[in-house]
Amino acid sequence: MKNLFFLSFFFFVFTVSAQTNLAEKVEYLTVRVQYGKTMAGYKFEVYVDIGTNGSHSLSGQITNVDDKVIISDDNGKYVFDSDIDLLNYFTKIGWLVIKTGEIDVLDQHYYTYLLERRYTK
């Protein structure tokens, strides 16, 4: 009888958690940063990559121009030329940094941040 109760309870918990996870959506984005020196100090080149298929929730809101990231949302237009300001913005709207790293592409050195956001539809 205990085994039957345990199996029933386990089945109920598994079913409820599976139904909850079906409605959850996960999105990712990458922030790439390249640092450089200028006569006036340091220069930041920031870039946000959300993919190309157009189904991302930020599609049409992010523009990468002149080493800056421009984000237009319901609250206005924001221009970011610093990686920290950009990461602070994303964490305020629910994104979580899940991985950081460094990559070399064509003799250029970049720092990368992989961000994730989970939400229900």
Buried (B, 14 or more C-beta within 10 A) or exposed (E): EEEEEEEEEEEEEEEEEEEEEEEEEEBBBBBBBBEEEEEEEEEBBBBBBBEEEEEBEBEEBBEBEEBBBBBEEEEEEBEBBEBEBBBEBBEEEEBEEEEEEEEEEEEEEBBBBBBBBEEEE
